[in-house]
Amino acid sequence: MSDYLSLPGVYAAGRLDADSEGLLILTDDGMLQSRIADPKHKLPKTYWAQVEGAPDVAALDALRHGVDLGDFITRPAAARLIDEPAGLWPRNPPIRIRAAIPTNWIELVIAEGKNRQVRRMTAKIGYPTLRLVRAAVGEWTLGELQPGEWKELHV
């Protein structure tokens, strides 16, 4: 984050895995940070996952009902197939593409955020995540922001 901006007293509310992209809320408000990051508040987070293969209804239903990841069972999630998100920047480095295996996009809304949870969920149902973009945290959306861009909000 310090590669993009240096604002004293401002810190990330939550985290993104190193392999993930997208929206990260920065704040100087401890109460807001807690509301966003603390799982007890169940703030929904929306992700776009580019997955290997073509998920069927049964796979999406598994996400909607909760997935047993071994160490815990996820809460039910909203899950649907979507077209590739418009205006999405190129991935750097690019994902691997295999000619014989299609990729598709899933929009997944979860109200928890355990380590690598979305990736683990899609892998468990048989469709590994190739690219993961956080599109929204609660009411705040990525909109048309590009990597390294930010905008100031007053809440």
Secondary structure, DSSP 8 states (H G I E B T S, - for coil): -TTT---TT-EEES---TT-EE--EEES-HHHHHHHH-GGG---EEEEEEEES---HHHHHHHHH--B-SS-B----EEEEE---TT----SS-----TTS-EEEEEEEES---TTHHHHHHHHTT--EEEEEEEEETTEE-TT--TT-------
